[in-house]
Every structure is written in structure tokens, then in C-alpha cells.
Amino acid sequence: MRNVLGGLLALIGAAATLFSPWKAWYNNRHGSTYKFWEVFGSGISPSGSGVMDSVFLVFLVMAVLAVAGVLLRSRALVGFAGVVAFGFTILWMVRQGQAAGELTITGTNSRGLGTGLGYAFGGGLLMIIGSLLMAGRPQRAPKAERAEAGAADRATGTAAATSAPPAIATTAPADKHPAGAGGATAAPAPAASSERTGTERLSKEERQMLGLDEDASAKPKSQN
């Protein structure tokens, strides 16, 4: 709704600026007879001009920009057109006052500022107001953004699942000691002890020191 109202005001303002050069601007002189570049040059002169080098050209370009801004719902474009049209009108008034030595707002015999200047002034102001009233381009709905985010998450999850390495199955080792008929597990047979007794572990020298070999050699002698 704001774009409609703002765009309507901007279009009315653009139309007013296009209409203004065909009305009296100052001392019953139409705006279409003023050269637009005189505003930026030596000043306003009494010499006339053609249509395409008059102030009409400035307002024509700004009107095209305003219409494009309304169609594109661009506040910046509409605002730019309004500021340029409004600023150009104010600058022309300053330059006209410098050239005439005075600037009469209301005078006798329709002398002074005319209605055409009022159309230009009001048209530029309407375009600025329209740009401020416009809401601009609508932002994307949050619901659509959430739907897109969910689709992206699902796509990421699918890609991760397809790229995951296959699982390796492991089996428990078979029982080396199966249960017997009664369900009890047979105990393993004790391994033969390879350990020697304390006496066998002694070396020959140790046995001699302890006198064990002497006792063993004395026994056969006593038998003889």
C-alpha cells in the first residue's frame, strides 16, 4: 500500500515538473525559453532557447528516472529524481535573482515569479515525499527462507550419509572349551610343571659348598 501511495505522489510530481516549462516562470516568460546550462554558467540571459536545451530537458530526464523508480519500487531512484528537480528549481531562482538584481514573488501585471515555477517546485517536493513514503522492494518471506534452509540441511545430511564408510562387522571368537553334556565347562588340564625342585636348581659348585655332593659320595663308600 505504501508503494502505491508513494508511487502515485511521485508520478504526480513528475507530471507537474514536465508541465511547468510551458507556464510562466518569471515576468510572463515561459520556462521552455530558458537555457538549462545558463544556471551553471554565466547566469540567466534574456536570449531564448529551443525545447531540448531548455529547462524542460532536465525535468524530462528526472521524470523518466522517477517513473523507472516507481516501476522498480526503488526509493533511491525516485528520491534522486526529486532532489535534482527540486534543487535545480531553487538554483534557477537564485540565478534569476542575481541576473535581475531582485526576485519579486508577487508583482503587478503578473510580473515576478510565475505559476510554472510553482509547478516545478511542488513537483520536485512531491517526488521527494513519494520516495520517503514508499516501502521499497519487499523482503523475502521468513517462511520461504526457513523452507530453503531445511532443504539445504536435508541435502547436506544425504550427502554425508552417502559418503560415510561402510561398517565392518565383527564376530566373537568361538569357544575353545565347549560345555559338556551337563552344561558345565571343562576345566583345562594343568600344565606340567617344568620347574625343578630347590635342590635341582643348585649348581654343582653350590652343591659342593653345601656338602651335598660329599654326602652323596660318602654313601657308596660306607656300603663298601
Secondary structure, DSSP 8 states (H G I E B T S, - for coil): -HHHHHHHHHHHHHHHHHHGGGSEEETTEEGGGSBGGGGTTT---S----STTBHHHHHHHHHHHHHHHHHHT-HHHHHHHHHHHHHHHHHHHHHHHHHHSS--SS-GGG-SB-HHHHHHHHHHHHHHHHHHH---S----HHHHHHHHHHHHHHHHHHHHHHS-----------SS-B-TTS-B------------TTTTS-HHHHHHHTHHHHHHHHHHHH-
